[in-house]
Every structure is written in structure tokens, then in C-alpha cells.
Amino acid sequence: MMTPPKISTTESTKARAPGTGNGKPGVHNDPQRRQKILIGSIGGGALVLSLALLLIYRPWRTQAPKIGGEPTKLGEYVGTADFQKLPFEKREVYMKMASAKKDEFAKAYADGRLSLEDYQKSLLAAHLGKQLDNMRKYFAKPMGGQREKFLDKMIVKKDSKKQARDHDAEAKKVEEEQDLLKDYAAETAEVATWPTDIQAKYKEYTSALDERKKLFKDAQAAKAPKKGTAATMPAKRPQEETSAN
């Protein structure tokens, strides 16, 4: 019996090389398929690059205003969620910037360049910025008389400004509007996000300030003429003085 001839593996592979063994052309020999794979690779790389750029620059975030920049931008920024996400140290810087721009916020609101909501939030930031600045000055003084003197000087200065505004109809109107926009709940919520040590100092400072304000108010009331007190009558009536002459 004759043994059938053996076909080598090499020859079998060479015989199937032009295709995939199932009659279809291979990837390397199909120009259209190679083109699709190339386009897909380029598109995938571009997508990855775009996502990386988005994560780096985050265009959806509100752009932080520059120091000394447009007051309107600052007024809008201090009311955003991005502002709330900043560390306290950075928020304090912006709040102190806001305290110096309070009058400009009022003008921007009057001109229609700042919304009512942003105006209210910018006033809160301005108030807290001023309070934080005064708080740090207060604790920089030695304990005792010098701190009390600092508070008294600050209270008298504020009272003098209030009296001056009372004689300016426009300034008085703006102040009354700002008083209506005070939001004590929002102020409490903001202070609650501060570091614990800052909260403790702020509470101590505001308590001391309130106590000195009360003493100042009592002193002013003692100086003012009491209501219902009869006016001092002259020694002689005008008619009697005329008759005497």
C-alpha cells in the first residue's frame, strides 16, 4: 500500500496567507478596513485629548475676577457656587475686596448692571469682609483698654457717617434699601463654613462689639433731653419785661 504524500505546515500556511482561511481578505490586505481603523484611532485620540483639556481648564466654571478688576464681575462672582468652593483664605480676600466696592455695587445695581440677587449677595460679602478686617485689627491690639478703645472709635465713626447720610436724601435711600436686603440666615450659613478657630474669634469679636454698642447707645440716651420734660420758664414773661421797662 502506498503512503499518501504529506503536505507541510509551511505550504498550508502559505496557501492560506492571501486570506483568512474563510475566503475573506485579511485586515492588512483590505485598504478600506485599514482606513476605517486609522480614522477610528484618530477620533479616539482626539476625544481623549478633548476630555483632558476640559478637565484642566473647566470652561463651565465661573472665571474668578482679577484683583482691582470690574466691580460688577466681583459682585456676580461672590454669589456663585464656585466662590463657595474656594478655601476660606481665598474667600476672605474676595470678601475684603467686596467691602471696598460697596458703593460701586450700589451704582451697578442702580444702572441695571447687577441683578437684585447678585447685589444682595455682594452686600453680604462686603459686610463680612469689613467685619473680618476689623476683627483681625481688634485681636492685634493688646487685651483690655486698647481693644475697647478701638471698638469705641469704630462705633463713633460709624455713627458720624450715619448722621451725615441722614442729611443726604439719596444716600439715606440707598442705606434703607441695603438694610432691607440684609439676610441674617445667609450670613449665619456663611460663617458656619469658616474654620473653627475663625468662627470662635468672630463670635468673641462681635459679642464685644455688641456690648460696646449698647454702652454707647445708653450714653447717647443719657445725654438726650427726656421726652415729656417741661421747658424751663423764663423768670419774667415778655409782657412783664415790657411793663417793667
ZANU-704679 format. One record per residue (C-alpha): x, y, z; residue in three letters; residue number from 1. Coordinates in nm, 4 decimals. Layout:
% residues N
x->X	y->Y	z->Z	code->ALA	pos->NUM
...
//
This chain:
% residues 245
x->0.0000	y->0.0000	z->0.0000	code->MET	pos->1
x->0.1298	y->0.3387	z->-0.0958	code->MET	pos->2
x->0.1518	y->0.6115	z->0.1751	code->THR	pos->3
x->-0.0215	y->0.9400	z->0.0718	code->PRO	pos->4
x->0.2152	y->1.2328	z->0.0381	code->PRO	pos->5
x->0.2375	y->1.4689	z->0.3409	code->LYS	pos->6
x->0.1616	y->1.8394	z->0.2995	code->ILE	pos->7
x->0.3930	y->2.0539	z->0.5072	code->SER	pos->8
x->0.2563	y->2.3109	z->0.7527	code->THR	pos->9
x->0.4517	y->2.5854	z->0.5773	code->THR	pos->10
x->0.2913	y->2.5102	z->0.2476	code->GLU	pos->11
x->-0.0542	y->2.5006	z->0.4118	code->SER	pos->12
x->0.0047	y->2.8421	z->0.5746	code->THR	pos->13
x->0.1297	y->2.9899	z->0.2515	code->LYS	pos->14
x->-0.1746	y->2.8595	z->0.0779	code->ALA	pos->15
x->-0.3995	y->3.0443	z->0.3274	code->ARG	pos->16
x->-0.1888	y->3.3617	z->0.3508	code->ALA	pos->17
x->-0.3791	y->3.5663	z->0.0932	code->PRO	pos->18
x->-0.6976	y->3.5391	z->0.3005	code->GLY	pos->19
x->-0.8185	y->3.4486	z->0.6454	code->THR	pos->20
x->-0.8983	y->3.0886	z->0.5651	code->GLY	pos->21
x->-1.2691	y->3.1643	z->0.5190	code->ASN	pos->22
x->-1.2441	y->3.3228	z->0.1792	code->GLY	pos->23
x->-1.2397	y->3.6853	z->0.3103	code->LYS	pos->24
x->-0.9433	y->3.9183	z->0.2593	code->PRO	pos->25
x->-0.7216	y->3.9872	z->0.5668	code->GLY	pos->26
x->-0.7059	y->4.3175	z->0.7544	code->VAL	pos->27
x->-0.3649	y->4.4042	z->0.6153	code->HIS	pos->28
x->-0.4809	y->4.3416	z->0.2607	code->ASN	pos->29
x->-0.8095	y->4.5405	z->0.2891	code->ASP	pos->30
x->-0.7385	y->4.9130	z->0.2247	code->PRO	pos->31
x->-1.0900	y->5.0249	z->0.3232	code->GLN	pos->32
x->-1.0765	y->4.8461	z->0.6563	code->ARG	pos->33
x->-0.7314	y->4.9847	z->0.7316	code->ARG	pos->34
x->-0.8660	y->5.3339	z->0.6604	code->GLN	pos->35
x->-1.1596	y->5.2862	z->0.8987	code->LYS	pos->36
x->-0.9276	y->5.1654	z->1.1746	code->ILE	pos->37
x->-0.6995	y->5.4662	z->1.1217	code->LEU	pos->38
x->-0.9891	y->5.7105	z->1.1308	code->ILE	pos->39
x->-1.1245	y->5.5454	z->1.4451	code->GLY	pos->40
x->-0.7861	y->5.5666	z->1.6155	code->SER	pos->41
x->-0.7511	y->5.9368	z->1.5301	code->ILE	pos->42
x->-1.1059	y->6.0091	z->1.6501	code->GLY	pos->43
x->-1.0492	y->5.8257	z->1.9775	code->GLY	pos->44
x->-0.7251	y->6.0139	z->2.0399	code->GLY	pos->45
x->-0.8956	y->6.3467	z->1.9705	code->ALA	pos->46
x->-1.1740	y->6.2587	z->2.2159	code->LEU	pos->47
x->-0.9259	y->6.1709	z->2.4903	code->VAL	pos->48
x->-0.7366	y->6.4965	z->2.4286	code->LEU	pos->49
x->-1.0589	y->6.6992	z->2.4420	code->SER	pos->50
x->-1.1608	y->6.5407	z->2.7718	code->LEU	pos->51
x->-0.8176	y->6.6090	z->2.9170	code->ALA	pos->52
x->-0.8390	y->6.9771	z->2.8168	code->LEU	pos->53
x->-1.1870	y->7.0068	z->2.9666	code->LEU	pos->54
x->-1.0650	y->6.8644	z->3.2966	code->LEU	pos->55
x->-0.7709	y->7.1037	z->3.3008	code->ILE	pos->56
x->-0.9439	y->7.4286	z->3.2015	code->TYR	pos->57
x->-1.3019	y->7.3505	z->3.3150	code->ARG	pos->58
x->-1.4751	y->7.6124	z->3.0973	code->PRO	pos->59
x->-1.8056	y->7.5582	z->3.2814	code->TRP	pos->60
x->-1.6586	y->7.7162	z->3.5948	code->ARG	pos->61
x->-1.7125	y->8.0865	z->3.6643	code->THR	pos->62
x->-1.3964	y->8.2796	z->3.5939	code->GLN	pos->63
x->-1.2584	y->8.4359	z->3.9132	code->ALA	pos->64
x->-1.2314	y->8.8166	z->3.8808	code->PRO	pos->65
x->-0.8956	y->8.9858	z->3.8923	code->LYS	pos->66
x->-0.7922	y->9.1919	z->4.1942	code->ILE	pos->67
x->-0.8881	y->9.5507	z->4.1241	code->GLY	pos->68
x->-1.0979	y->9.4438	z->3.8271	code->GLY	pos->69
x->-1.4540	y->9.5235	z->3.7245	code->GLU	pos->70
x->-1.6778	y->9.5590	z->4.0359	code->PRO	pos->71
x->-1.9710	y->9.4011	z->3.8524	code->THR	pos->72
x->-1.7696	y->9.0849	z->3.7884	code->LYS	pos->73
x->-1.6760	y->9.0696	z->4.1556	code->LEU	pos->74
x->-2.0383	y->9.1226	z->4.2595	code->GLY	pos->75
x->-2.1518	y->8.8366	z->4.0382	code->GLU	pos->76
x->-1.8704	y->8.6039	z->4.1439	code->TYR	pos->77
x->-1.9186	y->8.6198	z->4.5227	code->VAL	pos->78
x->-2.2659	y->8.4735	z->4.4799	code->GLY	pos->79
x->-2.1626	y->8.1677	z->4.2783	code->THR	pos->80
x->-2.1140	y->7.8070	z->4.3857	code->ALA	pos->81
x->-1.7524	y->7.8262	z->4.2664	code->ASP	pos->82
x->-1.6885	y->8.1037	z->4.5185	code->PHE	pos->83
x->-1.8275	y->7.8861	z->4.7971	code->GLN	pos->84
x->-1.5909	y->7.6050	z->4.6967	code->LYS	pos->85
x->-1.2824	y->7.8242	z->4.7495	code->LEU	pos->86
x->-1.0712	y->7.7785	z->5.0637	code->PRO	pos->87
x->-1.1591	y->8.0276	z->5.3370	code->PHE	pos->88
x->-0.8337	y->8.2190	z->5.2904	code->GLU	pos->89
x->-0.9205	y->8.2991	z->4.9281	code->LYS	pos->90
x->-1.2825	y->8.3797	z->5.0112	code->ARG	pos->91
x->-1.1627	y->8.6246	z->5.2756	code->GLU	pos->92
x->-0.9542	y->8.8071	z->5.0151	code->VAL	pos->93
x->-1.2554	y->8.8446	z->4.7843	code->TYR	pos->94
x->-1.4839	y->8.9491	z->5.0730	code->MET	pos->95
x->-1.2391	y->9.2213	z->5.1733	code->LYS	pos->96
x->-1.2248	y->9.3318	z->4.8085	code->MET	pos->97
x->-1.6042	y->9.3486	z->4.8130	code->ALA	pos->98
x->-1.6059	y->9.5669	z->5.1253	code->SER	pos->99
x->-1.4068	y->9.8293	z->4.9330	code->ALA	pos->100
x->-1.6503	y->9.8151	z->4.6394	code->LYS	pos->101
x->-1.9792	y->9.8544	z->4.8286	code->LYS	pos->102
x->-2.0638	y->10.1937	z->4.6786	code->ASP	pos->103
x->-1.9764	y->10.0672	z->4.3316	code->GLU	pos->104
x->-2.2082	y->9.7683	z->4.3800	code->PHE	pos->105
x->-2.4902	y->10.0092	z->4.4604	code->ALA	pos->106
x->-2.4211	y->10.2102	z->4.1466	code->LYS	pos->107
x->-2.4005	y->9.8967	z->3.9305	code->ALA	pos->108
x->-2.7359	y->9.7807	z->4.0678	code->TYR	pos->109
x->-2.8940	y->10.1220	z->4.0089	code->ALA	pos->110
x->-2.7639	y->10.1173	z->3.6499	code->ASP	pos->111
x->-2.9045	y->9.7693	z->3.5883	code->GLY	pos->112
x->-2.5606	y->9.6067	z->3.5525	code->ARG	pos->113
x->-2.6067	y->9.3924	z->3.8636	code->LEU	pos->114
x->-2.9117	y->9.1784	z->3.9390	code->SER	pos->115
x->-3.1006	y->9.2072	z->4.2678	code->LEU	pos->116
x->-2.9822	y->8.8618	z->4.3762	code->GLU	pos->117
x->-2.6173	y->8.9366	z->4.2975	code->ASP	pos->118
x->-2.6494	y->9.2770	z->4.4652	code->TYR	pos->119
x->-2.7791	y->9.1171	z->4.7845	code->GLN	pos->120
x->-2.5017	y->8.8582	z->4.7891	code->LYS	pos->121
x->-2.2342	y->9.1168	z->4.7130	code->SER	pos->122
x->-2.3571	y->9.3285	z->5.0065	code->LEU	pos->123
x->-2.3278	y->9.0270	z->5.2357	code->LEU	pos->124
x->-1.9732	y->8.9601	z->5.1126	code->ALA	pos->125
x->-1.8872	y->9.3277	z->5.1657	code->ALA	pos->126
x->-2.0275	y->9.3239	z->5.5195	code->HIS	pos->127
x->-1.8393	y->9.0085	z->5.6183	code->LEU	pos->128
x->-1.5212	y->9.1345	z->5.4569	code->GLY	pos->129
x->-1.5391	y->9.4519	z->5.6658	code->LYS	pos->130
x->-1.6145	y->9.2538	z->5.9802	code->GLN	pos->131
x->-1.3233	y->9.0173	z->5.9237	code->LEU	pos->132
x->-1.0871	y->9.3087	z->5.8639	code->ASP	pos->133
x->-1.1966	y->9.4826	z->6.1846	code->ASN	pos->134
x->-1.1843	y->9.1520	z->6.3741	code->MET	pos->135
x->-0.8202	y->9.0982	z->6.2857	code->ARG	pos->136
x->-0.7359	y->9.4575	z->6.3838	code->LYS	pos->137
x->-0.9183	y->9.4043	z->6.7134	code->TYR	pos->138
x->-0.7205	y->9.0935	z->6.8051	code->PHE	pos->139
x->-0.3971	y->9.2635	z->6.7003	code->ALA	pos->140
x->-0.4470	y->9.5035	z->6.9946	code->LYS	pos->141
x->-0.3463	y->9.4068	z->7.3496	code->PRO	pos->142
x->-0.6299	y->9.2772	z->7.5640	code->MET	pos->143
x->-0.8159	y->9.5292	z->7.7742	code->GLY	pos->144
x->-0.8458	y->9.9033	z->7.7275	code->GLY	pos->145
x->-0.6858	y->9.9273	z->7.3852	code->GLN	pos->146
x->-0.9346	y->9.6828	z->7.2344	code->ARG	pos->147
x->-1.2254	y->9.8704	z->7.3924	code->GLU	pos->148
x->-1.0859	y->10.1996	z->7.2653	code->LYS	pos->149
x->-1.0616	y->10.0527	z->6.9150	code->PHE	pos->150
x->-1.4251	y->9.9425	z->6.9248	code->LEU	pos->151
x->-1.5446	y->10.2772	z->7.0624	code->ASP	pos->152
x->-1.3599	y->10.4668	z->6.7911	code->LYS	pos->153
x->-1.5130	y->10.2435	z->6.5262	code->MET	pos->154
x->-1.8653	y->10.2908	z->6.6677	code->ILE	pos->155
x->-1.8323	y->10.6696	z->6.6841	code->VAL	pos->156
x->-1.7023	y->10.6810	z->6.3272	code->LYS	pos->157
x->-1.9940	y->10.4747	z->6.2005	code->LYS	pos->158
x->-2.2424	y->10.6920	z->6.3920	code->ASP	pos->159
x->-2.0932	y->11.0063	z->6.2403	code->SER	pos->160
x->-2.1302	y->10.8609	z->5.8913	code->LYS	pos->161
x->-2.4914	y->10.7702	z->5.9650	code->LYS	pos->162
x->-2.5696	y->11.1249	z->6.0783	code->GLN	pos->163
x->-2.4123	y->11.2598	z->5.7597	code->ALA	pos->164
x->-2.6224	y->11.0224	z->5.5469	code->ARG	pos->165
x->-2.9372	y->11.1326	z->5.7289	code->ASP	pos->166
x->-2.8841	y->11.4767	z->5.5738	code->HIS	pos->167
x->-2.8385	y->11.3278	z->5.2248	code->ASP	pos->168
x->-3.1705	y->11.2043	z->5.0862	code->ALA	pos->169
x->-3.0155	y->10.9892	z->4.8133	code->GLU	pos->170
x->-2.7585	y->10.8277	z->5.0443	code->ALA	pos->171
x->-3.0287	y->10.7630	z->5.3040	code->LYS	pos->172
x->-3.2475	y->10.5937	z->5.0433	code->LYS	pos->173
x->-2.9615	y->10.3624	z->4.9376	code->VAL	pos->174
x->-2.8881	y->10.2726	z->5.3001	code->GLU	pos->175
x->-3.2538	y->10.1898	z->5.3653	code->GLU	pos->176
x->-3.2608	y->9.9660	z->5.0570	code->GLU	pos->177
x->-2.9480	y->9.7861	z->5.1729	code->GLN	pos->178
x->-3.0948	y->9.7335	z->5.5195	code->ASP	pos->179
x->-3.3950	y->9.5620	z->5.3599	code->LEU	pos->180
x->-3.1631	y->9.3273	z->5.1701	code->LEU	pos->181
x->-2.9819	y->9.2016	z->5.4803	code->LYS	pos->182
x->-3.0068	y->8.8238	z->5.5067	code->ASP	pos->183
x->-2.9098	y->8.7050	z->5.8541	code->TYR	pos->184
x->-2.9779	y->8.3402	z->5.7690	code->ALA	pos->185
x->-2.7345	y->8.3584	z->5.4764	code->ALA	pos->186
x->-2.4789	y->8.5323	z->5.6991	code->GLU	pos->187
x->-2.5060	y->8.2598	z->5.9627	code->THR	pos->188
x->-2.4738	y->7.9899	z->5.6963	code->ALA	pos->189
x->-2.1611	y->8.1518	z->5.5510	code->GLU	pos->190
x->-1.9924	y->8.1935	z->5.8894	code->VAL	pos->191
x->-2.0659	y->7.8264	z->5.9637	code->ALA	pos->192
x->-1.8386	y->7.7283	z->5.6712	code->THR	pos->193
x->-1.5378	y->7.9089	z->5.8197	code->TRP	pos->194
x->-1.2607	y->7.7276	z->6.0089	code->PRO	pos->195
x->-1.3499	y->7.6592	z->6.3725	code->THR	pos->196
x->-1.0870	y->7.8943	z->6.5153	code->ASP	pos->197
x->-1.2039	y->8.1808	z->6.2920	code->ILE	pos->198
x->-1.5646	y->8.1208	z->6.3964	code->GLN	pos->199
x->-1.4645	y->8.1371	z->6.7634	code->ALA	pos->200
x->-1.2740	y->8.4633	z->6.7164	code->LYS	pos->201
x->-1.5567	y->8.6120	z->6.5117	code->TYR	pos->202
x->-1.8090	y->8.5288	z->6.7826	code->LYS	pos->203
x->-1.5866	y->8.6805	z->7.0524	code->GLU	pos->204
x->-1.5301	y->8.9946	z->6.8441	code->TYR	pos->205
x->-1.8977	y->9.0500	z->6.7557	code->THR	pos->206
x->-2.0021	y->8.9917	z->7.1188	code->SER	pos->207
x->-1.7540	y->9.2537	z->7.2397	code->ALA	pos->208
x->-1.8701	y->9.4927	z->6.9667	code->LEU	pos->209
x->-2.2370	y->9.4477	z->7.0593	code->ASP	pos->210
x->-2.1556	y->9.5186	z->7.4245	code->GLU	pos->211
x->-1.9746	y->9.8434	z->7.3399	code->ARG	pos->212
x->-2.2605	y->9.9437	z->7.1071	code->LYS	pos->213
x->-2.5050	y->9.9003	z->7.3942	code->LYS	pos->214
x->-2.2912	y->10.1163	z->7.6240	code->LEU	pos->215
x->-2.2629	y->10.3817	z->7.3519	code->PHE	pos->216
x->-2.6389	y->10.3802	z->7.2965	code->LYS	pos->217
x->-2.7057	y->10.4135	z->7.6708	code->ASP	pos->218
x->-2.4618	y->10.7047	z->7.6920	code->ALA	pos->219
x->-2.6317	y->10.8798	z->7.3991	code->GLN	pos->220
x->-2.9723	y->10.8295	z->7.5565	code->ALA	pos->221
x->-2.8497	y->10.9784	z->7.8848	code->ALA	pos->222
x->-2.7307	y->11.2919	z->7.7027	code->LYS	pos->223
x->-3.0533	y->11.3432	z->7.5082	code->ALA	pos->224
x->-3.3327	y->11.5519	z->7.6680	code->PRO	pos->225
x->-3.6015	y->11.3327	z->7.8147	code->LYS	pos->226
x->-3.9394	y->11.3314	z->7.6458	code->LYS	pos->227
x->-4.2223	y->11.4990	z->7.8317	code->GLY	pos->228
x->-3.9974	y->11.7297	z->8.0337	code->THR	pos->229
x->-4.1457	y->12.0780	z->8.0551	code->ALA	pos->230
x->-3.9344	y->12.3565	z->7.9153	code->ALA	pos->231
x->-3.7810	y->12.5909	z->8.1723	code->THR	pos->232
x->-3.9917	y->12.9046	z->8.2009	code->MET	pos->233
x->-3.8142	y->13.2402	z->8.1878	code->PRO	pos->234
x->-3.8030	y->13.4450	z->8.5084	code->ALA	pos->235
x->-4.0391	y->13.7024	z->8.3588	code->LYS	pos->236
x->-4.2859	y->13.6898	z->8.0780	code->ARG	pos->237
x->-4.2157	y->13.9106	z->7.7776	code->PRO	pos->238
x->-4.5169	y->14.1298	z->7.8691	code->GLN	pos->239
x->-4.3917	y->14.1776	z->8.2244	code->GLU	pos->240
x->-4.0462	y->14.2753	z->8.0981	code->GLU	pos->241
x->-4.2062	y->14.5370	z->7.8676	code->THR	pos->242
x->-4.4185	y->14.6794	z->8.1513	code->SER	pos->243
x->-4.1183	y->14.6968	z->8.3770	code->ALA	pos->244
x->-3.9327	y->14.8993	z->8.1173	code->ASN	pos->245
//
